[in-house]
Amino acid sequence: MTVPEPLILAVEDEPRNAALLEAILTRAGYRLHVAEQLGAARAWLADGAPDLVLLDRHLPDGDGLDLIPVIKSSPRLSGVPILLVSASVLPQDVEAAMAAGCDGFLPKPVRVKPLVDEVQRLLLDGDDGKLAD
């Protein structure tokens, strides 16, 4: 019996960014489900169980950080690491993401090696990989 590849939920509204994430992560051995809005992510998370969430900050229906309490307050999903992937890279933006409960942060535009390395770190370390404030 083979173990399925880890499943990643990417909450990303820009089709080119979603396609890039899919190309990088499927090549690295991960499965990817893309939700283009917070509402679609919430609906998918009602039954879906990702191993990791990649979260954009600026979405058509709100701030990506609003999804974090949904994940962290769910007994089924509370241990799922969240990686914010955002163009909002000012120090206060990164601090807000970490304070909201993100386990990591990557700036856009996404680069292959840092993305794969951070995904691997979060999947291996789980909550132990939380960034320091």
ABEGO torsion letter per residue (X at the ends): XBBBBBBBBBBBABAAAAAAAAAAAAAAGBBBBBBABAAAAAAAAAABBBABBBBBABBAAEBAAAAAAAAAABAAAAABBBBBBBABABAAAAAAAAAAGBABBBBOBBBAAAAAAAAAAAAAAEAAABBBX
